[in-house]
Amino acid sequence: MTVPDGETMLTDPQPRLPAWLADIIIIALMVVLSVVRDPGEMILVPDAATITLVALAAAALLFRRRWPIPILGVEVALYGIAAAFATLAPAIAFAVAVAIFAVTNRRPRKVGVIVTLIAVGLVIGLGLLAWQGGPTDPRLVQFALTAIVGSALGDATRSRREYIAAITDRAERAERTREAEARRRVSEERLRIARDLHDAVAHQISVISLNAGVASAAIDARPDKAKESLAAIRSASRTVLGEIGGLLEVLRADDNDATAPGPNLAQLDDLTRRFTEAGLEVSVRIQGDLSRADGAVGLVAYRVIQEALTNAHKHGAEDRAHILLSVDDEALTTVVTNPIAAAIDASAAPGSRLGLAGMRERVATVHGSVETGPAAGGWRVAARLPLTEGGSA
């Protein structure tokens, strides 16, 4: 809720008493304090006047939550009026303490401390007018202590409310963070599935498409060539179905930690053999120990080579490509080059570029870098994959 002076007051998430019940209890206590008298006290005001002052003090307290500081001023003024008639009114002193509680409960601590000091000073000063026993008079001391206790209770209530509100806000922010993290994980999983589907399907579909075209053109003139193309189509179809089936098994697995068994550079010979059977001549040159590039680095390097050879097969000229793998103390460098036809726009060579986007995403997962673009006489894909941070460890 917002208080009149523009300050925002936090609502206690677990109020101890309803407001109306608290008001009834306070008024009842004021009534009790107004009828219980000290036998030695000299009462010089009529009982009707005392009842009137107490009634006004009780009525004013009903508005303490909305205007705490003005109501405290009213209570102190009523206490002063009673003191002017040379009497100490315990009920009104109690009302002053309740008003101080409202101030320290609904205002910042600094404001509460200042208001409390002023109010306690007025209570003592005005009380001296009603009783000549001096500032050490037990009743003045009791009234001052009651006001101080009201201030302390109000500050404690405000602190508790702020503490609970802070815990609640922290829990809500943590919940929002968990939801954001869950959405991020879902997004990353969707990207991973999209990359895996592309890696599993793109190459084999391109092989099927190319061999289907060869079979269609050679079926009459060169039946043997058409048979070879159809055999390649059958083999590629089986391969892609197997890879998709393995991916679906992982997606359907109950174990949340299940991951698809990914290929690595140990299977590079099988990869190049499949491309060779599809009609792409592939040469490989290795510098260094490839066994150091295992784990995530090996998987990413395999996928980079697979995507580069797929693009070379689909868009390249002369049906040939060259692979260079270089391993040093820090990183694995993978370079795939292939000729492209002069009539083909080099910027269009990668096709839809979805494969290149997936390649960059994979390389980024191991904190690597990748460069793609035209080179002397062809197209070049170069990836540098660190062997330490985010790498094979």
C-alpha positions in Angstrom: 0.0 0.0 0.0 1.1 3.7 -0.5 1.0 6.1 2.4 -0.1 9.8 1.8 3.4 11.2 1.7 4.4 9.0 -1.2 6.4 6.4 0.7 5.6 2.7 0.0 4.8 0.6 3.0 5.3 -3.2 2.7 2.3 -5.3 3.8 3.1 -7.9 6.4 2.6 -11.2 4.5 1.7 -12.9 7.8 -0.2 -10.4 10.0 -0.6 -11.5 13.6 -4.0 -9.8 14.3 -6.7 -8.3 12.1 -6.7 -4.5 12.3 -10.2 -4.3 13.8 -9.3 -6.8 16.6 -6.1 -4.9 17.4 -8.2 -1.7 17.7 -10.6 -3.4 20.1 -7.9 -4.7 22.3 -6.2 -1.2 22.4 -9.4 0.6 23.3 -10.2 -2.0 26.0 -6.8 -1.5 27.6 -7.3 2.3 27.5 -10.7 1.8 29.3 -9.0 -0.3 31.9 -6.2 2.2 32.4 -8.7 5.1 32.7 -10.7 3.5 35.5 -7.8 2.1 37.6 -6.6 4.9 39.8 -3.6 5.3 42.1 -5.0 6.0 45.6 -2.5 8.7 46.3 -3.0 10.6 43.1 -4.6 14.0 43.2 -7.2 14.2 40.5 -8.2 17.8 39.8 -10.1 17.3 36.5 -13.6 16.1 36.4 -14.2 12.4 35.5 -16.3 13.6 32.5 -13.3 15.5 31.2 -11.0 12.5 31.7 -13.4 10.3 29.9 -13.7 12.9 27.1 -9.9 13.1 26.7 -9.6 9.3 26.7 -12.4 8.9 24.2 -10.8 11.4 21.8 -7.4 9.7 22.2 -9.0 6.3 21.4 -10.9 7.7 18.4 -7.7 9.3 17.0 -5.9 6.0 17.2 -8.3 4.5 14.7 -6.6 6.7 12.0 -3.0 6.0 13.1 -2.3 3.6 10.2 -3.1 6.2 7.6 -1.6 9.3 9.3 0.8 8.0 11.9 2.8 11.1 12.6 -0.2 13.5 12.7 -2.0 11.1 15.0 1.0 11.0 17.3 0.9 14.8 17.4 -2.8 14.6 18.4 -2.1 12.1 21.2 0.8 14.2 22.6 -1.5 17.2 22.5 -4.2 15.4 24.4 -1.6 14.2 26.9 -0.5 17.9 27.3 -4.1 19.0 27.9 -4.5 16.4 30.6 -1.2 17.5 32.1 -2.4 21.1 32.1 -5.1 20.0 34.5 -2.3 18.6 36.8 -3.0 15.0 36.2 -1.1 12.1 34.7 -3.4 10.1 32.4 -2.1 6.5 32.0 -4.6 5.8 29.2 -3.5 8.7 27.1 0.2 7.9 27.8 -0.6 4.4 26.5 -2.2 5.9 23.4 1.0 7.9 22.8 3.0 4.7 22.9 0.6 3.1 20.4 0.9 6.1 18.1 4.8 5.9 18.4 4.5 2.2 17.5 2.5 3.1 14.3 5.2 5.7 13.3 8.2 3.4 13.7 6.2 0.5 12.1 5.3 2.6 9.0 8.2 4.9 8.5 12.0 4.5 8.0 14.1 3.8 11.0 15.7 7.3 11.0 12.4 9.0 11.0 11.2 6.7 13.8 14.1 7.4 16.0 13.8 11.2 15.6 10.0 11.1 16.3 10.5 8.8 19.3 13.1 11.1 20.9 10.8 14.1 20.4 7.7 12.3 21.7 9.5 10.9 24.8 10.9 14.3 25.6 7.4 15.9 25.4 5.9 13.1 27.5 8.5 13.8 30.3 8.3 17.6 29.9 4.5 17.8 29.9 4.3 15.2 32.7 6.4 17.5 35.0 3.5 20.0 34.8 1.1 17.4 36.3 3.4 16.1 39.1 6.1 17.8 41.0 8.0 14.7 41.8 10.7 15.5 39.2 11.8 13.6 36.1 12.6 10.6 38.2 9.0 10.2 39.3 8.1 6.5 38.8 5.0 7.2 36.7 6.9 9.5 34.4 9.6 6.9 34.0 6.9 4.3 33.3 5.3 6.5 30.6 8.7 7.2 29.0 9.6 3.5 29.0 6.2 2.6 27.6 6.8 5.0 24.7 10.3 3.6 24.1 9.0 0.0 24.2 6.3 1.0 21.7 8.9 2.5 19.4 11.1 -0.7 19.7 8.2 -3.0 19.0 7.2 -0.9 15.9 10.7 -1.0 14.6 11.0 -4.7 15.2 7.7 -5.3 13.4 8.8 -3.2 10.4 12.1 -5.0 10.3 10.4 -8.4 10.4 8.0 -7.4 7.6 10.9 -6.1 5.4 12.9 -9.3 6.2 10.0 -11.6 5.1 9.3 -9.4 2.0 13.0 -9.7 1.1 12.9 -13.5 1.5 9.7 -13.7 -0.6 11.2 -11.5 -3.3 14.4 -13.6 -3.3 12.3 -16.7 -3.6 10.3 -15.2 -6.5 13.5 -14.1 -8.2 15.0 -17.6 -7.8 11.8 -19.1 -9.2 12.0 -16.7 -12.2 15.7 -17.6 -12.6 14.8 -21.3 -12.6 12.1 -20.7 -15.2 14.5 -18.7 -17.4 17.1 -21.5 -17.0 14.5 -24.1 -17.9 13.5 -22.1 -21.0 17.2 -21.7 -21.9 17.8 -25.4 -21.5 14.8 -26.2 -23.7 16.0 -23.8 -26.4 19.5 -25.3 -26.3 18.0 -28.8 -26.5 15.9 -27.8 -29.5 19.1 -26.4 -31.2 21.0 -29.6 -30.4 18.2 -31.8 -31.8 18.1 -29.6 -34.9 21.9 -29.9 -35.4 21.8 -33.7 -34.8 19.0 -34.1 -37.3 20.9 -32.0 -39.9 24.1 -34.0 -39.3 22.2 -37.3 -39.6 20.1 -36.4 -42.6 21.8 -33.8 -44.7 24.7 -35.8 -46.1 22.7 -39.0 -46.7 19.8 -37.1 -48.4 22.3 -35.3 -50.7 23.8 -38.7 -51.6 20.3 -40.1 -52.3 19.4 -37.1 -54.4 22.6 -37.2 -56.5 22.5 -40.9 -57.1 18.8 -40.7 -57.9 19.7 -38.2 -60.6 22.5 -40.4 -61.9 20.2 -43.5 -61.9 17.5 -41.6 -63.8 19.9 -40.5 -66.5 21.8 -43.8 -66.9 18.9 -46.3 -66.6 18.6 -46.8 -70.3 22.1 -46.2 -71.6 24.1 -47.6 -68.7 22.0 -50.0 -66.6 25.1 -51.1 -64.6 25.7 -47.4 -63.6 22.1 -47.1 -62.6 22.3 -50.2 -60.5 25.4 -48.8 -58.7 23.5 -45.6 -58.0 20.5 -47.5 -56.7 22.7 -49.5 -54.4 24.2 -46.3 -53.1 20.7 -45.0 -52.5 19.7 -48.1 -50.6 22.9 -47.9 -48.5 22.4 -44.2 -47.7 18.7 -44.8 -46.8 19.7 -47.5 -44.3 22.3 -45.3 -42.8 20.0 -42.3 -42.4 17.2 -44.5 -40.9 19.7 -46.0 -38.4 20.9 -42.6 -37.3 17.4 -41.2 -37.0 16.4 -44.3 -35.0 19.3 -43.8 -32.6 18.4 -40.2 -32.1 14.7 -41.0 -31.4 15.8 -43.6 -28.9 17.7 -40.9 -27.0 14.7 -38.6 -27.1 12.4 -41.2 -25.8 14.8 -42.4 -23.0 13.6 -41.9 -19.4 17.0 -41.1 -18.2 17.4 -37.3 -18.3 21.2 -37.7 -18.6 21.0 -39.9 -21.7 23.0 -38.7 -24.6 23.4 -39.9 -28.1 26.6 -41.8 -28.8 28.4 -39.3 -31.0 31.0 -40.2 -33.6 34.6 -39.0 -33.3 37.8 -38.8 -35.4 38.4 -42.5 -35.0 35.6 -43.0 -37.5 37.0 -40.6 -40.0 38.0 -43.4 -42.4 34.4 -44.6 -42.5 33.2 -41.1 -43.1 35.6 -40.5 -46.0 34.8 -44.0 -47.4 31.1 -43.2 -47.6 31.8 -40.0 -49.5 34.2 -41.9 -51.8 31.5 -44.4 -52.5 29.1 -41.5 -53.2 31.5 -40.2 -55.8 33.6 -37.6 -53.9 37.3 -38.2 -54.0 38.6 -37.3 -50.5 42.3 -37.0 -49.5 43.4 -36.8 -45.9 46.6 -35.4 -44.4 47.2 -35.7 -40.6 49.9 -33.8 -38.6 50.2 -34.7 -35.0 48.6 -37.2 -32.7 44.8 -37.4 -33.3 44.2 -39.4 -30.1 44.7 -36.2 -28.1 41.5 -34.8 -29.8 38.9 -37.0 -28.1 35.7 -36.3 -26.3 33.8 -33.1 -27.3 36.6 -31.9 -29.5 36.7 -35.1 -31.5 32.9 -35.0 -32.0 32.9 -31.4 -33.1 35.8 -32.0 -35.5 34.0 -35.0 -37.0 30.8 -32.9 -37.5 32.7 -30.0 -39.1 34.4 -32.4 -41.5 31.1 -34.1 -42.3 29.3 -30.8 -43.0 32.2 -29.5 -45.1 32.4 -32.7 -47.2 28.6 -32.6 -47.6 28.8 -29.1 -49.0 31.7 -30.0 -51.2 29.7 -32.9 -52.6 26.6 -30.8 -53.2 28.2 -27.6 -54.5 31.8 -28.4 -55.4 33.4 -29.0 -58.7 35.6 -31.9 -59.9 34.2 -34.2 -57.2 37.2 -33.9 -54.9 38.1 -32.5 -51.5 41.1 -32.3 -49.2 41.2 -32.6 -45.4 44.0 -31.4 -43.2 44.1 -32.2 -39.5 46.8 -30.6 -37.4 47.3 -31.2 -33.7 49.6 -29.1 -31.5 49.9 -28.6 -27.8 47.0 -26.2 -27.7 44.4 -27.0 -30.4 43.2 -29.2 -33.2 43.0 -27.4 -36.5 40.7 -28.8 -39.1 40.8 -27.5 -42.7 38.6 -28.8 -45.5 39.1 -27.4 -49.0 37.4 -28.2 -52.3 37.2 -26.6 -55.8 34.0 -24.8 -56.9 32.9 -24.1 -60.4 33.6 -20.7 -61.7 30.0 -20.2 -62.7 28.8 -20.8 -59.1 28.6 -17.7 -56.9 31.0 -18.4 -54.1 28.7 -16.7 -51.6 25.9 -19.1 -52.5 28.1 -22.2 -52.2 27.0 -23.3 -48.7 23.3 -23.4 -49.8 20.8 -22.6 -47.1 23.6 -22.0 -44.6 21.7 -23.9 -41.9 24.6 -26.3 -41.8 27.1 -23.6 -41.4 25.1 -22.1 -38.6 25.0 -25.4 -36.9 28.7 -25.8 -37.4 29.4 -22.5 -35.8 27.2 -23.4 -32.8 29.0 -26.7 -32.4 32.4 -25.1 -32.5 31.3 -22.5 -30.0 30.4 -25.2 -27.5 34.1 -26.1 -27.2 35.2 -22.4 -27.2 36.7 -22.8 -30.7 36.5 -20.6 -33.9 35.6 -21.4 -37.4 36.1 -19.6 -40.7 34.3 -20.3 -44.0 34.6 -18.7 -47.4 36.2 -18.8 -50.8 39.9 -19.6 -51.1 42.4 -19.8 -53.9 40.6 -22.0 -56.5 37.8 -23.2 -54.2 36.1 -23.1 -50.9 37.7 -23.4 -47.5 36.3 -24.4 -44.1 38.8 -24.0 -41.2 38.1 -24.7 -37.5 40.4 -24.3 -34.5 39.3 -26.3 -31.5 41.2 -25.9 -28.2 42.3 -29.1 -26.5 42.1 -27.7 -22.9 39.3 -25.2 -22.0 36.0 -26.7 -23.1 37.9 -29.3 -25.1 39.0 -32.8 -24.5 40.5 -32.3 -21.0 
